[in-house]
Amino acid sequence: MSTRQLPERGGLFRFTAPRPPREERCELCAAALPDPGHRHLVDTENRALACACDPCARLLEVSGASAGRFRAVPGRYLSDTGHGLDEAAWERLRIPVGVAFFFRNSALDRLVALYPSPAGATESEPEPEAWQSVLDASPLAGLLEPDVEALLLRRHRGRVECHLVPIDICYELVGRMRLRWQGFDGGAEARADLEEFFGHVRERARAVGGGPS
């Protein structure tokens, strides 16, 4: 297993750097955007997030319109409480922290695993059998929309949470952890922020049943 630090680009930088005093604008049509609460697109060429107004995001959601460089990030949240990921499966992933997210990169045509760290989003490269354990553990893995949705996992108190979420909130989490992380284990502020974040995910998520097929 190897890890490498991803460069901070585009969307992640938005969450980790101080906000500029200027007004946020849609990066497609330049319309003024509400802050917070506006939509995001994935720039598949640059592996970055771009801000968007609702009309532009909806246009890209039309069937066939998202085949180009930009793809609209959808808003669905799903949770699988019957998944097959346990402590042993998590250990095989060899991820050094208790949170990770997986998304399908359409350019690479494979899953990519990232986890938050004090330095930002770090990519992990699990062994093939560990990858397969994730794919087999939950039907959510097969529902992921490439580039724009992620399988978000959290190992906590002897169990693993499994959610399908919009990709932009994963990078939001990375930015929040980087800003608040202190010491070896993150510190009380980072842990409290993580609890708040996953509470928000649980509130929004619709449960799906069945676990592994």
C-alpha positions as CSV (number, residue, x, y, z in Angstrom):
1,M,0.0,0.0,0.0
2,S,1.3,3.4,-0.9
3,T,0.1,6.9,-0.3
4,R,0.8,10.2,-2.1
5,Q,-0.3,13.7,-1.4
6,L,-2.7,15.2,-3.9
7,P,-2.1,18.8,-5.0
8,E,-4.6,21.2,-3.5
9,R,-6.5,22.5,-6.5
10,G,-9.8,24.0,-7.3
11,G,-12.6,23.0,-5.0
12,L,-10.5,21.8,-2.1
13,F,-8.7,25.1,-2.0
14,R,-12.0,26.8,-1.6
15,F,-12.6,25.0,1.7
16,T,-9.1,25.4,3.2
17,A,-8.1,29.0,2.3
18,P,-9.6,32.2,3.7
19,R,-12.6,33.4,1.7
20,P,-11.8,36.3,-0.6
21,P,-13.9,39.4,0.0
22,R,-15.3,39.3,-3.6
23,E,-18.7,37.9,-4.4
24,E,-18.9,34.3,-5.6
25,R,-20.0,33.8,-9.2
26,C,-21.0,31.0,-11.4
27,E,-17.9,29.8,-13.3
28,L,-20.0,29.1,-16.4
29,C,-22.2,32.1,-16.8
30,A,-20.8,34.5,-14.2
31,A,-24.1,35.0,-12.3
32,A,-23.8,36.0,-8.7
33,L,-24.2,33.1,-6.3
34,P,-25.6,32.8,-2.8
35,D,-23.1,31.9,-0.2
36,P,-23.4,29.4,1.3
37,G,-25.8,27.2,-0.5
38,H,-24.9,27.2,-4.2
39,R,-24.3,24.2,-6.4
40,H,-21.0,22.7,-7.6
41,L,-19.7,21.1,-10.7
42,V,-16.8,18.7,-11.2
43,D,-14.2,19.9,-13.7
44,T,-13.1,16.4,-14.9
45,E,-10.1,17.7,-16.8
46,N,-8.6,19.5,-13.8
47,R,-9.9,17.3,-11.0
48,A,-11.4,20.4,-9.3
49,L,-14.7,21.7,-8.1
50,A,-16.3,24.7,-9.8
51,C,-19.1,26.9,-8.4
52,A,-22.4,27.0,-10.4
53,C,-25.8,28.7,-10.4
54,D,-28.9,26.5,-10.3
55,P,-29.8,27.0,-14.0
56,C,-26.3,25.9,-15.2
57,A,-26.2,23.0,-12.8
58,R,-29.7,21.8,-14.0
59,L,-28.7,22.1,-17.6
60,L,-25.8,19.8,-17.0
61,E,-28.1,17.3,-15.2
62,V,-30.1,16.9,-18.4
63,S,-29.5,13.5,-19.9
64,G,-26.4,13.6,-22.2
65,A,-25.4,17.1,-21.2
66,S,-22.9,16.0,-18.6
67,A,-20.7,14.0,-21.0
68,G,-18.2,16.9,-21.4
69,R,-15.7,18.6,-19.1
70,F,-18.2,19.6,-16.4
71,R,-20.5,17.4,-14.4
72,A,-23.1,18.7,-11.9
73,V,-22.8,17.4,-8.4
74,P,-26.1,15.8,-7.4
75,G,-27.7,16.2,-4.0
76,R,-28.6,12.6,-3.0
77,Y,-27.5,11.0,0.3
78,L,-27.9,7.3,0.9
79,S,-27.0,5.1,3.9
80,D,-26.5,1.4,4.1
81,T,-26.8,0.1,7.6
82,G,-26.7,-3.5,6.4
83,H,-23.3,-3.4,4.6
84,G,-20.6,-6.0,5.0
85,L,-17.7,-3.8,6.0
86,D,-16.3,-4.8,9.5
87,E,-13.2,-4.1,11.4
88,A,-11.3,-6.8,9.5
89,A,-12.2,-5.3,6.2
90,W,-11.2,-1.8,7.4
91,E,-7.8,-3.2,8.5
92,R,-7.2,-4.6,5.0
93,L,-7.7,-1.1,3.6
94,R,-4.7,0.1,5.6
95,I,-6.0,3.6,5.9
96,P,-4.3,5.3,8.9
97,V,-7.3,7.4,10.0
98,G,-10.9,6.6,10.7
99,V,-12.5,8.3,7.7
100,A,-12.1,7.7,3.9
101,F,-14.0,8.3,0.7
102,F,-14.0,6.5,-2.6
103,F,-15.1,7.7,-6.0
104,R,-14.9,6.4,-9.5
105,N,-12.6,8.6,-11.6
106,S,-14.0,8.4,-15.2
107,A,-10.6,9.4,-16.7
108,L,-8.8,6.6,-14.9
109,D,-11.7,4.3,-15.1
110,R,-11.2,3.1,-11.6
111,L,-12.0,3.8,-8.0
112,V,-9.8,6.3,-6.1
113,A,-9.5,6.3,-2.3
114,L,-8.8,9.5,-0.4
115,Y,-8.7,10.3,3.3
116,P,-8.4,13.6,5.2
117,S,-5.1,14.4,6.9
118,P,-3.5,17.5,8.4
119,A,-1.9,18.2,5.0
120,G,-5.1,17.9,3.0
121,A,-6.6,15.0,0.9
122,T,-4.2,12.1,0.7
123,E,-4.7,9.3,-1.8
124,S,-4.4,5.7,-0.6
125,E,-3.8,2.7,-2.9
126,P,-5.2,-0.4,-1.2
127,E,-4.3,-3.9,-2.4
128,P,-6.7,-5.5,-5.0
129,E,-8.4,-7.7,-2.4
130,A,-9.1,-4.7,-0.2
131,W,-10.6,-2.9,-3.1
132,Q,-12.8,-5.9,-3.8
133,S,-13.9,-6.0,-0.1
134,V,-15.3,-2.4,-0.5
135,L,-17.0,-3.3,-3.8
136,D,-18.6,-6.4,-2.4
137,A,-19.6,-4.9,0.9
138,S,-22.5,-2.7,-0.1
139,P,-24.7,-2.1,-3.2
140,L,-23.9,1.7,-2.7
141,A,-20.6,1.1,-4.4
142,G,-22.4,0.1,-7.6
143,L,-24.7,3.1,-7.5
144,L,-22.0,5.8,-7.5
145,E,-22.1,8.3,-10.3
146,P,-18.6,8.7,-11.7
147,D,-16.6,11.8,-10.5
148,V,-19.6,13.4,-8.7
149,E,-20.5,11.0,-5.9
150,A,-18.5,9.2,-3.2
151,L,-18.7,6.3,-0.9
152,L,-18.0,7.8,2.5
153,L,-16.8,5.4,5.2
154,R,-16.2,6.1,8.9
155,R,-14.7,3.6,11.4
156,H,-15.8,4.6,14.9
157,R,-16.3,2.7,18.1
158,G,-16.0,-0.8,16.6
159,R,-18.2,-0.3,13.6
160,V,-18.1,1.2,10.1
161,E,-20.6,3.7,8.7
162,C,-21.3,3.6,5.0
163,H,-22.9,6.4,3.1
164,L,-23.2,7.6,-0.5
165,V,-22.8,11.4,-0.7
166,P,-22.1,14.3,-3.0
167,I,-18.4,14.5,-3.7
168,D,-18.2,18.2,-2.7
169,I,-19.0,17.5,0.9
170,C,-16.1,15.1,1.1
171,Y,-13.7,17.9,0.1
172,E,-15.5,20.1,2.6
173,L,-14.7,17.6,5.3
174,V,-11.1,17.5,4.3
175,G,-10.8,21.2,4.5
176,R,-12.5,21.3,7.9
177,M,-10.3,18.7,9.3
178,R,-7.2,20.4,8.0
179,L,-8.2,23.7,9.7
180,R,-9.0,22.1,13.0
181,W,-6.5,19.2,13.3
182,Q,-4.2,19.4,16.4
183,G,-1.7,16.9,17.7
184,F,-1.6,13.2,16.9
185,D,-5.3,12.4,17.1
186,G,-6.8,15.6,15.8
187,G,-7.9,17.1,19.2
188,A,-11.2,17.7,20.7
189,E,-12.3,20.5,18.3
190,A,-11.7,18.3,15.2
191,R,-13.5,15.3,16.8
192,A,-16.5,17.5,17.7
193,D,-16.6,18.8,14.1
194,L,-16.4,15.3,12.7
195,E,-19.4,14.3,14.9
196,E,-21.4,17.3,13.7
197,F,-20.5,16.5,10.1
198,F,-21.6,12.9,10.2
199,G,-24.7,13.9,12.1
200,H,-25.6,16.1,9.2
201,V,-25.0,13.2,6.8
202,R,-27.3,10.8,8.8
203,E,-30.0,13.4,8.9
204,R,-30.1,13.9,5.2
205,A,-29.5,10.3,4.1
206,R,-32.2,7.9,3.0
207,A,-31.6,4.3,4.2
208,V,-31.2,1.5,1.7
209,G,-31.4,-2.1,2.7
210,G,-30.0,-5.4,1.7
211,G,-26.3,-5.0,2.4
212,P,-24.0,-7.1,0.1
213,S,-25.6,-8.8,-2.8
